[in-house]
């Protein structure tokens, strides 16, 4: 039996491997069959039992449940929890007993949420949008890297991390409230959701300069930015996790486009003060910690060091969500380029604290 720390590391690595998605789909089928007996509310679990579901709808439901299971496993590991049994076989795939342990934990978590009426508005909105878009004849849907994408043009390429790609927060985009008012949106009717999806897609295309398949979760983030009643305390965490997972399918972090997106993702985690500290630390003038403290209004070098330590922690966290960075990170040239990208990104206006 492996030590608990080895179990955590082994499972964490497997979740970002090429072999993970087929395993998640397999587990999703079992989860869907067993969830049917729990009598979960539709807001929490909108997926019907596999029997009687069309093949196309079943495939989409499996993708969504697989993604929900992936998010659960990420939270499971983030809390320092570890399967008490062997974690994987020689290929890194979780063993049968461990898989059952993880599935049961996921289902028990669902049942606990149902009992306490702890239903995420963010996830419910995502599911309603996914359903409305799948049924809307004007849209094309595609599952990419465990996430659902949509487009009005079939031949478009996927574009993950949309907000960071265009360099403008969704709150700065034109508001769709004149198209669908807040009161009307409370009912989450398919016709209203489809209007909003089309509005968002056209706004994104205008900024990208080309058609694209966009993550449905990006559409959720856009709506949350413009409709206060949709906001959810879990929204930022869920959105960041989805960004990490969906981004794997559309970007290679070793290329320029990928580095820019990754740099923006890192910098967006920080306060304006932390961004300023990081930028000044990489300044070619070789500023001392005392000088940086004076320039940023911090009380002394120890506070500057604290900000830098937390920045390094965030770097490590983001890197765990981008497996493609691991080989490139061994190259000194990668680090030089990447850190400079972050320093430049920190100079931009994030419109925050």
C-alpha positions in Angstrom: 0.0 0.0 0.0 1.3 3.4 -0.9 1.7 6.2 1.7 -1.1 8.8 1.6 1.1 11.5 0.1 2.0 9.1 -2.8 -1.7 8.4 -3.3 -2.5 12.1 -3.6 0.4 12.7 -6.0 -0.4 9.7 -8.1 -4.1 10.5 -8.5 -3.3 14.2 -9.2 -0.9 13.3 -12.0 -3.5 10.8 -13.5 -6.2 13.5 -13.6 -4.2 15.5 -16.1 -3.0 12.5 -18.2 -4.2 11.5 -21.7 -5.7 8.3 -20.2 -7.9 10.2 -17.7 -10.9 11.2 -19.9 -11.9 7.7 -21.0 -11.8 6.6 -17.3 -13.9 9.6 -16.3 -16.5 8.7 -18.9 -16.6 5.1 -17.7 -17.1 6.2 -14.1 -19.7 8.8 -15.2 -21.9 6.0 -16.6 -21.8 4.2 -13.3 -22.5 7.4 -11.4 -25.5 8.2 -13.5 -27.0 4.8 -12.9 -26.6 5.0 -9.2 -27.6 8.7 -8.9 -31.0 7.8 -10.3 -31.9 6.1 -7.0 -31.0 9.1 -4.8 -34.0 11.2 -5.9 -31.9 14.3 -6.3 -33.5 17.7 -7.2 -33.3 18.7 -10.8 -31.4 21.9 -9.9 -28.6 19.7 -8.4 -28.8 16.8 -10.8 -30.6 17.4 -14.1 -29.4 14.2 -15.7 -32.1 11.5 -16.3 -31.4 7.8 -15.9 -29.5 6.3 -18.8 -32.5 4.1 -19.8 -34.8 5.9 -22.2 -32.3 8.6 -23.1 -31.3 9.2 -26.7 -27.7 8.3 -27.7 -26.8 11.9 -28.5 -28.2 13.2 -25.2 -26.6 10.4 -23.3 -23.2 11.2 -24.8 -23.5 14.8 -23.7 -24.7 13.9 -20.2 -21.7 11.6 -19.8 -19.4 14.4 -20.8 -21.0 16.7 -18.2 -21.0 14.2 -15.4 -17.4 13.3 -16.2 -16.5 16.9 -15.8 -18.4 17.3 -12.6 -16.6 14.2 -11.2 -13.3 15.7 -12.3 -14.1 18.9 -10.4 -15.0 16.9 -7.3 -11.7 15.0 -7.4 -9.8 18.3 -7.7 -11.5 19.6 -4.6 -11.0 16.2 -2.9 -7.3 16.5 -3.4 -7.1 20.2 -2.6 -8.4 19.4 0.9 -5.4 17.1 1.4 -7.6 14.0 1.3 -6.3 10.7 -0.1 -7.8 7.3 -1.0 -7.0 4.9 1.8 -6.3 2.0 -0.6 -4.0 1.5 -3.6 -4.4 4.4 -5.9 -3.6 3.0 -9.3 -2.5 0.2 -11.5 0.8 0.2 -13.5 -0.7 2.6 -16.1 -1.7 5.1 -13.5 -5.4 4.2 -13.7 -7.2 4.1 -10.3 -7.8 0.5 -9.2 -11.4 -0.9 -9.0 -11.6 -0.5 -5.2 -10.3 3.0 -5.3 -12.6 4.0 -8.1 -15.6 2.8 -6.1 -14.4 4.7 -3.1 -14.1 7.9 -5.2 -17.5 7.4 -6.8 -19.2 6.8 -3.5 -17.7 10.0 -2.1 -19.0 11.9 -5.1 -22.5 10.5 -4.6 -22.5 11.1 -0.9 -21.5 14.7 -1.5 -24.4 15.1 -3.9 -26.8 13.6 -1.3 -25.4 15.9 1.4 -25.9 18.9 -0.9 -29.5 17.9 -1.5 -30.2 17.6 2.2 -28.8 21.0 3.0 -30.2 22.6 -0.2 -26.6 23.6 -1.0 -27.2 24.0 -4.8 -24.8 26.1 -6.8 -26.5 28.7 -8.9 -23.4 28.7 -11.1 -23.7 25.0 -11.9 -27.4 25.1 -12.4 -27.1 28.0 -14.8 -24.4 26.2 -16.7 -26.6 23.1 -17.1 -29.6 25.1 -18.3 -27.5 26.9 -20.8 -26.0 23.6 -22.0 -29.4 22.1 -22.4 -30.9 25.2 -24.2 -27.9 25.4 -26.6 -28.1 21.7 -27.4 -31.7 22.0 -28.3 -31.3 25.3 -30.2 -31.3 24.6 -34.0 -29.0 27.6 -34.7 -26.2 26.3 -32.5 -23.4 23.7 -33.0 -22.2 22.0 -29.8 -18.9 20.2 -29.2 -17.3 18.5 -26.2 -13.6 19.4 -25.9 -11.3 18.4 -23.1 -14.2 17.6 -20.8 -16.0 20.9 -21.3 -18.9 21.9 -23.6 -18.3 24.5 -26.3 -20.7 26.1 -28.8 -20.7 28.1 -32.0 -23.0 29.5 -34.7 -20.5 28.3 -37.3 -19.6 24.7 -37.7 -16.1 25.2 -39.1 -14.8 27.4 -36.3 -11.9 26.6 -34.1 -12.2 26.3 -30.2 -11.1 29.3 -28.1 -10.6 28.6 -24.4 -9.8 31.3 -21.8 -11.7 33.9 -23.8 -11.7 36.7 -21.3 -7.9 36.5 -20.9 -7.4 36.2 -24.6 -9.2 39.4 -25.5 -7.7 41.3 -22.5 -11.0 42.8 -21.4 -13.2 41.7 -18.5 -16.7 40.6 -19.2 -18.1 43.4 -17.1 -16.7 45.9 -19.7 -18.6 44.2 -22.5 -22.0 45.6 -23.6 -24.7 44.5 -21.2 -27.4 42.1 -22.5 -29.9 43.4 -19.9 -31.8 45.3 -22.6 -32.2 42.1 -24.5 -33.4 39.9 -21.6 -34.3 41.7 -18.4 -33.2 40.4 -14.9 -36.8 39.5 -14.0 -37.3 37.5 -17.3 -33.9 35.7 -16.8 -35.0 34.4 -13.4 -37.1 31.9 -15.2 -34.2 30.6 -17.3 -36.4 29.9 -20.3 -34.7 28.3 -23.3 -35.6 31.1 -25.7 -34.1 33.8 -23.4 -30.9 31.7 -22.8 -30.5 31.2 -26.6 -30.9 34.9 -27.2 -28.1 35.6 -24.7 -25.9 32.8 -26.1 -26.1 34.4 -29.6 -25.5 37.9 -28.2 -22.4 36.7 -26.3 -21.1 34.7 -29.3 -21.3 37.7 -31.6 -19.7 40.0 -29.1 -16.8 37.5 -28.7 -16.4 37.1 -32.5 -16.2 40.8 -32.8 -13.3 40.9 -30.3 -11.5 37.9 -31.6 -11.8 38.9 -35.2 -12.9 35.3 -36.2 -15.7 32.8 -35.5 -14.9 30.3 -32.7 -16.3 27.5 -30.6 -16.6 29.1 -27.1 -16.8 27.4 -23.7 -20.3 27.5 -22.2 -18.7 28.3 -18.9 -17.4 31.5 -20.4 -21.0 32.4 -21.3 -21.9 31.7 -17.7 -19.1 34.0 -16.5 -20.3 36.7 -18.9 -23.9 36.5 -17.6 -22.8 36.5 -14.0 -20.9 39.7 -14.7 -24.1 41.4 -15.9 -26.9 39.9 -13.8 -26.3 40.3 -10.0 -28.9 37.7 -9.0 -26.9 35.0 -10.8 -23.8 35.5 -8.6 -22.7 32.6 -6.5 -20.0 32.5 -3.8 -18.6 29.4 -5.5 -18.6 31.0 -8.9 -14.9 32.2 -9.0 -13.6 28.8 -7.8 -15.7 26.8 -10.2 -14.9 29.1 -13.1 -11.1 28.9 -12.4 -11.2 25.1 -12.2 -13.2 24.9 -15.5 -10.8 27.3 -17.2 -7.9 25.1 -16.2 -9.6 21.9 -17.5 -11.1 23.3 -20.7 -7.9 25.2 -21.5 -6.0 22.0 -21.9 -7.8 21.2 -25.1 -7.2 24.5 -26.9 -3.7 25.7 -26.0 -0.2 24.6 -25.8 1.5 26.7 -23.1 4.9 26.5 -24.7 3.8 28.7 -27.6 3.4 32.5 -27.5 -0.4 32.5 -27.4 -0.4 29.9 -24.6 2.2 31.8 -22.5 0.2 35.0 -22.8 -3.0 33.2 -21.6 -1.2 31.4 -18.7 0.5 34.7 -17.7 -2.9 36.5 -17.6 -4.4 33.6 -15.6 -1.6 33.9 -13.0 -1.7 37.6 -12.7 -5.5 37.7 -12.4 -5.2 35.7 -9.2 -3.3 38.5 -7.6 -4.3 41.8 -6.0 -3.0 45.0 -7.7 -0.4 45.3 -4.9 1.0 41.8 -5.5 1.2 42.4 -9.2 3.1 45.6 -8.6 5.5 43.8 -6.3 6.1 41.1 -8.8 6.6 43.5 -11.6 9.1 45.6 -9.6 11.0 42.5 -8.5 11.8 41.7 -12.1 12.6 45.3 -13.0 16.0 45.5 -14.7 17.0 48.2 -12.2 17.6 45.5 -9.6 15.6 47.2 -6.9 16.0 46.1 -3.3 13.2 44.8 -1.2 13.3 48.0 0.8 12.9 50.1 -2.3 10.0 48.0 -3.5 8.4 48.4 -0.1 8.6 52.1 -0.4 7.3 52.2 -3.9 4.3 49.9 -3.1 3.3 51.3 0.3 4.2 48.2 2.1 5.7 48.5 5.6 9.0 46.8 5.0 11.0 44.1 3.2 9.4 41.3 5.1 6.0 42.3 3.7 7.5 42.4 0.2 8.9 38.9 0.7 5.5 37.7 1.9 3.8 38.9 -1.3 6.5 37.2 -3.4 6.1 33.9 -1.4 2.4 34.0 -2.0 3.0 34.7 -5.7 5.2 31.7 -6.0 2.5 29.6 -4.3 0.1 30.7 -6.9 2.5 29.9 -9.7 2.8 26.4 -8.4 -1.0 26.1 -8.2 -1.6 27.2 -11.7 1.1 25.0 -13.1 -0.6 22.0 -11.6 -3.6 22.8 -13.8 -1.6 23.0 -17.0 0.2 19.7 -17.6 1.6 20.8 -20.9 4.0 23.2 -19.0 5.9 20.4 -17.3 8.3 19.5 -20.1 8.9 23.1 -21.0 9.6 24.1 -17.4 12.9 22.2 -17.5 14.2 24.7 -20.0 15.8 27.9 -18.6 14.6 29.9 -21.7 11.0 28.9 -20.9 11.2 30.4 -17.4 12.9 33.6 -18.7 10.2 34.2 -21.3 7.3 33.2 -19.0 8.3 35.4 -16.1 8.8 38.4 -18.4 5.3 37.7 -19.8 3.9 37.8 -16.3 5.8 41.0 -15.5 4.4 42.7 -18.6 0.9 41.4 -17.9 1.1 42.9 -14.4 1.4 46.4 -15.9 -2.1 46.1 -17.4 -5.3 47.4 -15.9 -7.3 44.6 -14.4 -10.0 47.0 -13.1 -9.9 45.5 -9.6 -8.7 46.2 -6.1 
